[in-house]
């Protein structure tokens, strides 16, 4: 399947490249000194052959329809980067467009005058003698307004000007800012509700009446209302203002297509070829309730689940609690054993600003049995407890998400904690305590993003054992990328492991993402994993993976391909495919 997909991709790219040759001319640029050819080519919308065709000529080409507008495009671009007196010579030949550029003297910043009672130093993009770029000037203005609104100042006065001196090729910048008084939110006014109660929308509002005004809270409120998945459109207006009180004017349009289906086939790095489907009934009997049926099938896993969700099930004062329920079945092969599981869960969730708390109770019937064909080189060294396990457990999950974006974060942090306690409700029930902690930190310097993710887990059992599938395993996109999903069991050396589950688990990953070209980004990373059979033991052997990856940025998050190797044994390697970031 992967071969056919690759062949199709190469054919498509080859076809696209043929079109590129037929409709374009070669673009040759010379004379530029301070502005890179890549930036000029991007400004002119020049195209290059796919990077996959590493053997072919990658000279840029320009669409023949764009050739008449080259001079105007160059003038606009060079003005935006501070070269207002640049000269261009453009020659169009039979198959080539030659551009000779004389940049001349750039306009630099002569002075920056700031009159402000709000600190804009962290936002400044300029310093004296720096080349003046109009795009930076505009972006800085937007950054200042955004910072004022995020800090609660909705009644600010702001003016900025750039005075250009044509004789000395310089620019004087002037900023005047008066932040005004702190603003606060007023009532929310909601329009467009038909089958959804007002309380359901109010349960998603982070910009609560009386709280300090912040544009961040408005954006978060918009996201939370959208996550209800019951409105075709959501518009939040904050233009009304009276004595620094800002009401929320929310206009929604309920969905006209309550059913939607999505499905497809693909390839999983562990499960192999996989088919999956999901049917969703939105606004199930009104009030934004949702019913979801999810199924998937592969050689190693068969899965089916039905989930019901009811937002704002309980309401106390300003506090709203959601209700959810799941029932499902799965049949999954681990490297050494098979798990057949049927389960049911009932939970309540509470959302508050960036935090979410989930409290529930689950019941599971798990059947564990050895596989006949597991990898003998990593054979289990601890006896596997086969048979059926009946579990009844309350659980609690807490998440605090302070990332700037859930799909592709650039800054922020994320904390989560999960606790599960197996109740000894009868003589055969498993009695255990399972905990899992996670912390992520993300920080960007210009276009380079640094991330660190740490995880730590522990299991304590006291009666009737714990099914092997409840223990800790590692491998895959979110732990150690040199190995397949759940391939790593107890680690016995820096390059060896068994297929036994662990009672103690720790994983620490480092990653650096950086720009390559256009929407393409690269990554360097290291994953470090410890899995021990001993309880509460975190000084065991560690397997370290190092690797590199490429990402293609899309509106639904980056499409990722990561290649990783065991740092002590490069013959152990893995390839991971993923949509979305792992931090």
C-alpha positions as CSV (number, residue, x, y, z in Angstrom):
1,X,0.0,0.0,0.0
2,X,2.8,2.4,0.9
3,X,4.5,1.6,-2.4
4,X,1.4,2.4,-4.4
5,X,0.9,5.6,-2.5
6,X,4.4,6.7,-3.1
7,X,4.1,5.8,-6.8
8,X,0.9,7.9,-7.1
9,X,2.6,10.8,-5.3
10,X,5.6,10.7,-7.6
11,X,3.4,10.5,-10.7
12,X,1.3,13.4,-9.5
13,X,4.4,15.5,-8.7
14,X,6.0,14.6,-12.1
15,X,2.7,15.7,-13.9
16,X,2.7,18.9,-11.9
17,X,6.3,19.6,-12.9
18,X,5.5,19.1,-16.6
19,X,2.8,21.7,-16.2
20,X,5.4,23.9,-14.5
21,X,7.7,23.7,-17.6
22,X,4.9,24.3,-20.1
23,X,3.5,27.5,-18.5
24,X,6.6,29.2,-17.2
25,X,10.0,30.7,-18.0
26,X,13.3,30.4,-16.1
27,X,13.9,33.2,-13.7
28,X,17.4,34.5,-13.3
29,X,18.2,37.1,-10.6
30,X,21.5,38.9,-10.1
31,X,22.9,42.0,-8.4
32,X,21.1,41.6,-5.1
33,X,23.4,41.9,-2.0
34,X,21.3,42.3,1.1
35,X,18.0,40.7,0.0
36,X,18.1,37.0,-0.6
37,X,17.1,35.4,-3.9
38,X,14.7,33.2,-2.0
39,X,12.8,36.2,-0.7
40,X,12.7,37.8,-4.1
41,X,11.5,34.6,-5.7
42,X,8.7,34.3,-3.1
43,X,7.7,37.9,-3.8
44,X,7.4,37.2,-7.5
45,X,5.5,33.9,-6.8
46,X,8.3,31.9,-8.6
47,X,8.0,28.1,-8.4
48,X,10.6,25.4,-8.1
49,X,10.4,21.7,-8.8
50,X,9.5,19.5,-5.9
51,X,12.3,18.8,-3.5
52,X,11.6,15.1,-4.0
53,X,13.1,15.4,-7.4
54,X,16.6,15.9,-6.1
55,X,18.2,14.8,-9.4
56,X,16.5,17.5,-11.4
57,X,17.3,21.2,-12.1
58,X,15.7,23.3,-9.4
59,X,16.1,26.7,-11.0
60,X,13.0,28.9,-10.2
61,X,10.4,29.5,-12.9
62,X,7.8,32.2,-13.2
63,X,4.4,32.0,-14.7
64,X,4.2,33.8,-18.1
65,X,1.0,35.6,-16.9
66,X,3.0,37.2,-14.1
67,X,5.8,38.6,-16.3
68,X,4.1,41.9,-17.1
69,X,3.7,42.8,-13.4
70,X,7.3,41.9,-12.4
71,X,8.5,45.5,-12.0
72,X,5.5,46.6,-10.0
73,X,5.9,43.5,-7.7
74,X,9.6,44.2,-7.3
75,X,9.0,47.9,-6.4
76,X,6.3,47.0,-3.8
77,X,8.5,44.3,-2.3
78,X,11.7,46.4,-2.1
79,X,9.8,49.3,-0.6
80,X,8.4,47.0,2.1
81,X,12.0,45.9,3.1
82,X,13.4,49.4,3.2
83,X,15.0,49.8,-0.3
84,X,12.9,52.6,-1.7
85,X,15.5,53.7,-4.3
86,X,16.2,50.3,-5.8
87,X,16.6,50.0,-9.6
88,X,15.6,47.1,-11.8
89,X,16.5,46.0,-15.3
90,X,14.1,43.3,-16.7
91,X,14.9,41.4,-19.9
92,X,12.4,38.8,-21.2
93,X,14.1,36.3,-23.6
94,X,12.7,33.2,-25.3
95,X,12.8,31.0,-22.3
96,X,14.4,33.2,-19.6
97,X,13.5,36.3,-17.7
98,X,16.6,38.0,-16.5
99,X,16.4,40.5,-13.6
100,X,19.3,42.7,-12.6
101,X,18.9,44.5,-9.3
102,X,20.7,47.5,-7.9
103,X,19.5,47.8,-4.3
104,X,21.1,51.2,-3.7
105,X,21.1,52.7,-0.2
106,X,18.6,51.3,2.3
107,X,16.4,53.6,4.4
108,X,17.4,53.1,8.1
109,X,15.8,54.2,11.3
110,X,17.2,57.5,12.6
111,X,15.3,57.8,15.8
112,X,12.5,56.1,17.8
113,X,10.5,58.4,20.0
114,X,8.0,56.8,22.5
115,X,5.6,58.6,24.7
116,X,3.7,55.9,26.6
117,X,2.4,54.8,30.0
118,X,2.4,51.2,28.8
119,X,5.6,49.3,28.5
120,X,6.1,48.3,24.9
121,X,9.8,47.4,25.2
122,X,9.1,43.6,24.8
123,X,7.2,44.3,21.6
124,X,9.7,46.6,19.9
125,X,10.9,45.3,16.6
126,X,13.2,48.2,15.8
127,X,16.4,49.8,16.9
128,X,18.3,52.8,15.6
129,X,20.4,52.3,12.4
130,X,18.4,49.2,11.6
131,X,16.9,49.0,8.1
132,X,13.3,50.2,8.1
133,X,10.8,47.5,7.0
134,X,7.2,48.6,6.4
135,X,5.8,45.2,7.2
136,X,7.5,45.2,10.6
137,X,6.1,48.7,11.2
138,X,2.5,47.4,10.5
139,X,3.0,44.2,12.5
140,X,4.4,46.1,15.5
141,X,1.3,48.3,15.5
142,X,-0.9,45.2,15.5
143,X,1.2,43.7,18.3
144,X,0.8,46.8,20.5
145,X,-3.0,46.9,20.0
146,X,-3.2,43.1,20.8
147,X,-1.0,43.5,23.9
148,X,-3.2,46.4,25.2
149,X,-6.4,44.4,24.6
150,X,-5.0,41.2,26.2
151,X,-3.9,43.3,29.2
152,X,-7.4,44.6,29.8
153,X,-7.2,48.1,28.2
154,X,-10.0,48.6,25.8
155,X,-10.1,52.4,26.0
156,X,-6.6,53.1,24.9
157,X,-5.4,56.0,22.8
158,X,-2.7,55.0,20.3
159,X,-1.0,56.8,17.4
160,X,2.1,55.9,15.5
161,X,3.9,57.5,12.5
162,X,6.9,57.0,10.3
163,X,8.4,60.2,9.0
164,X,10.6,59.4,5.9
165,X,13.5,61.7,5.0
166,X,14.3,61.3,1.3
167,X,17.5,63.2,1.4
168,X,19.3,61.3,4.2
169,X,17.5,58.0,3.5
170,X,16.2,57.7,7.0
171,X,13.0,57.2,8.9
172,X,11.9,58.7,12.3
173,X,9.4,56.7,14.3
174,X,6.9,58.2,16.7
175,X,4.7,56.3,19.1
176,X,2.1,57.7,21.4
177,X,0.2,55.4,23.8
178,X,-2.2,56.2,26.6
179,X,-3.5,52.9,28.0
180,X,-6.6,54.4,29.9
181,X,-8.4,52.6,32.7
182,X,-8.8,48.8,33.0
183,X,-11.9,47.4,31.4
184,X,-14.2,44.6,32.6
185,X,-16.7,42.3,30.9
186,X,-20.4,42.9,31.2
187,X,-23.3,40.5,30.5
188,X,-23.4,38.2,27.5
189,X,-26.2,38.7,24.9
190,X,-26.8,35.6,22.8
191,X,-28.8,35.6,19.6
192,X,-29.8,32.8,17.3
193,X,-30.5,30.0,19.7
194,X,-33.4,27.7,18.8
195,X,-33.0,24.2,20.2
196,X,-30.0,25.0,22.5
197,X,-30.5,26.5,26.0
198,X,-28.7,29.7,26.9
199,X,-27.0,28.0,29.8
200,X,-25.2,25.7,27.3
201,X,-23.5,28.6,25.7
202,X,-22.9,30.4,29.0
203,X,-21.1,27.2,30.2
204,X,-18.4,27.9,27.5
205,X,-17.9,31.6,28.2
206,X,-14.5,32.4,29.7
207,X,-15.1,36.1,29.5
208,X,-17.3,36.1,32.6
209,X,-19.2,39.2,33.8
210,X,-17.1,41.3,36.2
211,X,-13.8,39.7,35.2
212,X,-11.0,41.8,33.7
213,X,-11.3,42.4,30.0
214,X,-8.9,40.4,27.8
215,X,-9.0,39.7,24.1
216,X,-7.5,36.3,24.9
217,X,-10.6,35.4,26.9
218,X,-12.7,36.4,24.0
219,X,-10.7,34.1,21.6
220,X,-10.9,31.3,24.1
221,X,-14.6,31.8,24.5
222,X,-15.0,31.6,20.7
223,X,-13.0,28.3,20.7
224,X,-15.0,26.8,23.5
225,X,-18.3,27.6,21.9
226,X,-17.1,26.1,18.6
227,X,-16.0,22.9,20.4
228,X,-19.7,22.3,21.2
229,X,-19.9,21.3,17.5
230,X,-23.5,22.4,17.2
231,X,-23.2,25.8,15.4
232,X,-22.4,26.4,11.8
233,X,-21.2,29.9,12.7
234,X,-20.2,31.8,15.8
235,X,-19.6,35.6,15.9
236,X,-18.5,37.4,19.0
237,X,-18.7,41.2,18.9
238,X,-16.9,43.4,21.6
239,X,-17.4,46.8,19.9
240,X,-20.0,48.1,22.4
241,X,-18.5,49.8,25.4
242,X,-19.9,52.0,28.2
243,X,-17.7,53.3,31.0
244,X,-15.1,50.6,30.4
245,X,-17.7,47.9,30.6
246,X,-17.7,45.6,27.6
247,X,-20.7,43.3,26.9
248,X,-20.3,40.2,24.8
249,X,-22.6,40.2,21.8
250,X,-22.7,36.6,20.6
251,X,-24.5,35.6,17.4
252,X,-24.8,31.9,16.6
253,X,-26.3,29.8,13.8
254,X,-27.4,26.3,14.7
255,X,-26.3,23.5,12.4
256,X,-28.5,22.5,9.6
257,X,-26.7,19.2,9.0
258,X,-26.8,17.3,12.3
259,X,-25.3,14.1,10.9
260,X,-21.8,13.8,9.6
261,X,-19.7,10.8,8.6
262,X,-16.0,10.5,8.1
263,X,-14.0,7.5,7.3
264,X,-11.0,6.3,5.4
265,X,-8.1,3.9,5.1
266,X,-4.5,4.5,6.0
267,X,-1.3,3.0,7.4
268,X,-0.4,3.0,11.1
269,X,3.3,2.5,12.0
270,X,2.2,-0.3,14.5
271,X,-1.1,-1.6,13.3
272,X,-0.3,-1.6,9.6
273,X,-3.1,-1.0,7.0
274,X,-6.1,0.3,8.9
275,X,-9.7,1.3,8.1
276,X,-11.8,3.5,10.3
277,X,-15.2,5.2,10.3
278,X,-17.1,7.6,12.5
279,X,-20.8,8.6,12.5
280,X,-21.8,11.6,14.6
281,X,-25.3,12.9,15.4
282,X,-24.9,16.5,16.5
283,X,-27.5,18.2,18.7
284,X,-28.9,14.8,19.6
285,X,-32.4,15.7,21.0
286,X,-31.3,19.3,21.3
287,X,-29.1,21.2,23.8
288,X,-25.9,20.4,21.9
289,X,-26.0,16.8,23.0
290,X,-23.9,14.5,20.8
291,X,-23.9,10.8,20.0
292,X,-20.8,9.4,18.3
293,X,-20.2,5.9,16.9
294,X,-16.5,5.1,16.2
295,X,-15.1,1.9,14.6
296,X,-11.8,0.9,13.3
297,X,-10.3,-2.3,11.9
298,X,-6.8,-3.6,11.3
299,X,-5.1,-7.0,11.5
300,X,-3.9,-6.2,15.1
301,X,-6.8,-4.2,16.4
302,X,-10.6,-4.2,16.1
303,X,-12.4,-1.4,17.9
304,X,-15.9,-0.1,18.4
305,X,-17.3,2.6,20.7
306,X,-20.5,4.6,21.3
307,X,-20.2,7.9,23.2
308,X,-22.9,10.2,24.5
309,X,-22.1,13.8,25.6
310,X,-24.4,16.3,27.3
311,X,-22.9,19.8,28.0
312,X,-24.1,21.8,31.1
313,X,-25.8,18.8,32.7
314,X,-25.6,20.4,36.1
315,X,-25.5,24.1,37.0
316,X,-24.7,25.7,40.3
317,X,-24.4,29.5,40.3
318,X,-21.7,30.1,37.7
319,X,-20.4,26.5,37.7
320,X,-21.4,24.1,34.9
321,X,-20.7,20.4,34.7
322,X,-20.9,18.3,31.6
323,X,-22.0,14.6,31.5
324,X,-20.5,11.9,29.3
325,X,-20.9,8.1,28.9
326,X,-19.0,5.5,26.8
327,X,-19.4,1.8,26.0
328,X,-17.1,-0.1,23.8
329,X,-15.2,-3.1,22.8
330,X,-11.6,-3.6,21.6
331,X,-9.4,-6.5,20.6
332,X,-5.8,-5.5,20.5
333,X,-2.5,-7.4,20.0
334,X,0.5,-6.3,22.0
335,X,4.0,-7.7,21.1
336,X,3.6,-10.7,23.4
337,X,-0.1,-11.0,24.3
338,X,-3.7,-10.2,23.2
339,X,-6.2,-8.1,25.1
340,X,-9.9,-8.5,24.6
341,X,-11.8,-5.8,26.4
342,X,-15.3,-4.6,26.9
343,X,-15.9,-1.5,28.9
344,X,-18.3,1.2,30.1
345,X,-17.5,4.7,31.6
346,X,-19.6,7.4,33.1
347,X,-18.0,10.8,33.8
348,X,-18.6,14.5,34.7
349,X,-16.3,17.3,33.4
350,X,-15.8,20.8,34.6
351,X,-14.2,23.5,32.5
352,X,-12.7,26.6,34.0
353,X,-10.6,29.0,31.9
354,X,-7.6,26.9,30.8
355,X,-8.3,24.1,33.3
356,X,-10.4,20.9,32.9
357,X,-11.3,18.4,35.5
358,X,-12.9,15.0,34.7
359,X,-14.2,12.7,37.4
360,X,-15.7,9.4,36.5
361,X,-16.1,5.7,37.1
362,X,-15.3,2.9,34.7
363,X,-16.0,-0.8,34.5
364,X,-13.9,-3.2,32.4
365,X,-13.8,-6.9,31.6
366,X,-10.4,-7.7,30.2
367,X,-9.2,-11.1,28.9
368,X,-5.4,-11.6,28.5
369,X,-3.8,-14.4,26.6
370,X,-0.3,-15.1,25.2
371,X,0.4,-14.9,21.5
372,X,2.0,-17.9,19.9
373,X,4.3,-15.9,17.6
374,X,5.9,-13.2,19.7
375,X,9.4,-12.0,19.1
376,X,11.6,-14.5,21.0
377,X,14.6,-12.0,21.1
378,X,12.6,-9.9,23.5
379,X,10.8,-12.7,25.3
380,X,9.0,-12.0,28.6
381,X,11.0,-12.7,31.7
382,X,8.2,-12.3,34.1
383,X,5.2,-14.7,34.2
384,X,2.2,-13.4,32.4
385,X,-1.1,-13.6,34.3
386,X,-3.5,-14.9,31.7
387,X,-7.3,-15.1,32.1
388,X,-10.1,-12.7,32.8
389,X,-10.0,-9.6,35.0
390,X,-13.0,-7.6,36.2
391,X,-12.3,-4.0,37.1
392,X,-14.3,-1.3,38.7
393,X,-12.5,2.0,39.2
394,X,-13.1,5.6,39.9
395,X,-10.8,7.9,38.1
396,X,-9.8,11.6,38.1
397,X,-8.1,13.6,35.3
398,X,-6.9,17.2,35.6
399,X,-5.5,19.3,32.7
400,X,-4.2,22.8,32.7
401,X,-3.4,23.9,29.1
402,X,-1.6,27.3,28.8
403,X,-0.3,26.7,25.3
404,X,-1.0,29.4,22.7
405,X,-2.4,26.8,20.2
406,X,-3.6,23.3,20.7
407,X,-2.8,22.1,17.2
408,X,0.6,23.7,16.7
409,X,1.8,25.5,19.8
410,X,4.7,28.0,19.7
411,X,4.8,29.0,23.3
412,X,3.3,28.0,26.7
413,X,3.0,25.0,28.9
414,X,0.7,22.0,29.6
415,X,0.2,20.0,32.8
416,X,-1.9,16.9,33.3
417,X,-2.5,14.4,36.1
418,X,-4.4,11.1,35.9
419,X,-5.3,8.8,38.9
420,X,-7.2,5.5,38.7
421,X,-8.1,3.3,41.6
422,X,-9.3,-0.3,41.2
423,X,-12.0,-1.1,43.8
424,X,-11.9,-4.5,45.5
425,X,-15.7,-4.8,45.2
426,X,-15.6,-8.6,45.4
427,X,-13.1,-11.4,46.0
428,X,-12.0,-11.5,42.4
429,X,-11.6,-7.8,41.6
430,X,-8.2,-6.2,41.0
431,X,-7.2,-3.7,43.6
432,X,-4.6,-1.2,42.4
433,X,-3.6,2.5,42.1
434,X,-2.4,3.9,38.8
435,X,-1.0,7.4,38.4
436,X,0.4,9.3,35.3
437,X,1.8,12.8,35.3
438,X,2.8,14.9,32.3
439,X,4.3,18.3,31.8
440,X,5.1,20.1,28.5
441,X,7.0,23.4,28.0
442,X,7.2,25.2,24.6
443,X,9.2,28.3,23.8
444,X,10.0,30.0,20.5
445,X,12.8,32.3,19.4
446,X,11.7,33.9,16.2
447,X,10.9,30.9,13.9
448,X,12.6,28.2,15.9
449,X,10.5,26.3,18.5
450,X,11.9,24.4,21.4
451,X,9.9,21.9,23.4
452,X,10.4,19.5,26.3
453,X,7.9,16.8,27.4
454,X,8.2,14.8,30.6
455,X,6.0,11.9,31.7
456,X,6.1,9.8,34.8
457,X,3.8,6.9,35.8
458,X,3.5,4.4,38.7
459,X,1.3,1.4,39.5
460,X,0.8,-0.1,42.9
461,X,-1.2,-3.3,43.2
462,X,-2.4,-5.1,46.3
463,X,-4.9,-7.8,45.4
464,X,-5.6,-10.2,42.5
465,X,-3.0,-8.6,40.2
466,X,-3.3,-6.1,37.4
467,X,-4.0,-7.1,33.8
468,X,-0.8,-6.8,31.7
469,X,-2.4,-4.2,29.4
470,X,-2.9,-1.8,32.4
471,X,0.9,-1.7,32.9
472,X,3.2,0.8,31.1
473,X,4.6,0.3,27.6
474,X,6.3,2.8,25.3
475,X,7.1,3.5,21.7
476,X,5.4,5.5,19.0
477,X,4.8,9.2,18.2
478,X,4.3,10.3,21.8
479,X,7.1,8.4,23.6
480,X,10.1,6.8,21.9
481,X,10.0,7.3,18.2
482,X,12.7,4.6,17.4
483,X,10.1,2.0,18.2
484,X,6.5,1.1,17.2
485,X,3.5,1.8,19.4
486,X,3.8,-0.1,22.7
487,X,6.7,-2.1,21.4
488,X,8.9,-1.2,24.4
489,X,8.4,-3.2,27.6
490,X,10.7,-3.4,30.6
491,X,14.1,-2.0,29.6
492,X,17.1,-4.1,30.5
493,X,19.9,-2.1,28.8
494,X,20.4,0.9,26.6
495,X,19.7,-1.2,23.6
496,X,17.6,-4.2,24.9
497,X,14.2,-4.7,26.3
498,X,11.5,-7.3,27.0
499,X,7.8,-7.3,26.1
500,X,6.8,-7.3,29.8
501,X,4.8,-4.3,31.1
502,X,6.3,-2.0,33.6
503,X,5.2,-0.7,37.0
504,X,7.3,2.4,36.9
505,X,7.7,4.6,33.8
506,X,9.4,7.8,32.8
507,X,9.9,9.5,29.4
508,X,11.7,12.7,28.6
509,X,11.6,14.2,25.1
510,X,13.4,17.2,23.6
511,X,12.6,18.7,20.2
512,X,13.6,21.7,18.1
513,X,11.5,22.7,15.1
514,X,12.9,25.1,12.5
515,X,11.8,26.5,9.1
516,X,12.9,24.9,5.9
517,X,11.0,26.4,2.9
518,X,7.5,27.8,2.7
519,X,5.2,25.6,4.7
520,X,7.9,23.0,5.3
521,X,9.6,22.7,8.6
522,X,12.3,20.4,10.0
523,X,12.9,18.9,13.4
524,X,15.7,17.4,15.5
525,X,14.6,15.5,18.6
526,X,15.7,13.1,21.3
527,X,13.4,10.6,23.2
528,X,14.6,9.0,26.5
529,X,12.6,6.2,28.0
530,X,12.8,4.3,31.3
531,X,10.5,1.3,32.1
532,X,11.1,-0.8,35.2
533,X,9.3,-3.8,36.6
534,X,10.1,-2.5,40.1
535,X,7.5,-0.4,41.8
536,X,8.3,3.3,42.3
537,X,11.8,2.8,40.8
538,X,13.1,5.4,38.5
539,X,16.8,4.6,38.3
540,X,16.6,1.8,35.8
541,X,18.1,1.5,32.3
542,X,17.3,4.1,29.7
543,X,16.8,3.8,25.9
544,X,17.7,7.0,24.1
545,X,16.5,7.7,20.6
546,X,17.7,10.5,18.4
547,X,16.1,11.5,15.1
548,X,15.0,14.1,12.6
549,X,11.7,14.8,10.9
550,X,9.9,17.0,8.5
551,X,6.6,18.8,9.0
552,X,4.1,20.3,6.5
553,X,2.0,23.0,8.1
554,X,-1.8,22.7,7.5
555,X,-4.8,24.4,9.1
556,X,-5.5,21.2,11.1
557,X,-2.0,21.0,12.4
558,X,1.3,19.8,10.9
559,X,1.6,16.6,8.9
560,X,4.7,14.9,10.5
561,X,7.1,12.2,9.5
562,X,9.8,11.4,12.0
563,X,12.7,9.0,11.6
564,X,14.5,7.9,14.8
565,X,17.4,5.6,15.8
566,X,18.5,4.0,19.0
567,X,21.5,6.1,20.0
568,X,23.5,3.0,21.1
569,X,22.3,0.7,18.4
570,X,21.3,2.5,15.2
571,X,20.0,-0.8,13.7
572,X,17.0,-0.3,15.9
573,X,15.0,2.4,14.1
574,X,11.4,3.5,13.5
575,X,9.4,5.8,11.3
576,X,6.4,7.6,12.7
577,X,3.5,9.4,10.9
578,X,1.3,11.8,12.7
579,X,-1.1,14.8,12.3
580,X,-0.6,17.4,15.0
581,X,2.2,18.1,17.3
582,X,3.3,15.8,20.1
583,X,3.8,18.7,22.4
